[in-house]
């Protein structure tokens, strides 16, 4: 049997508005470029030796109807002007032969930067936890080098993607999504 370990991954995000909640979600998926796939939500391990590709490259690999594994953050509201967010964070050791961790975050009232930073810190903290290392994101983050320094000689690199918007002024359902899309080839 062929391995289901992803070889490539890309990040995407989207927003949708509609009078029906489900259709606002579908429009957010369309905005994210993955509406033609059968999405399967998976938990949060970034595979060793997995390569991150651009959204454009990743979308070209998608085929209508294919089963597509994603780590997805999703939030919806029908409250006018309510700020909502969805974000995905990734933390992985600098050594690409080791696995990393992907986090999902969704909620209300955060800016895009706040949501993205939170998801990134969450991924670093959770990766540290799986490796038995306590990570304080505020103390471990090296702004100049853009890495988390953890333990004696470990460094995590990180990134994130976030989508925020305000609930539609006329009370239409508003949905935001952010996801890491995993490709098996």
Buried (B, 14 or more C-beta within 10 A) or exposed (E): EEEEEBBBBBBBBBBBBBEEBEBBBBBBBEBBBBBBBEBEEBEBBBBBEBEBBEBEEBBEBBEEEEEBBBBBBBBBBBBEEBBBBBBBBBBBBEEBEBBBBBBBBBBEEBEBEBBBBBBBBBBBBBBBEEBEBEBEBEEBBEEEEEBBBBEEEBBBBBBBBBBBBEBBEEEBBBBBBBBBBBBBE
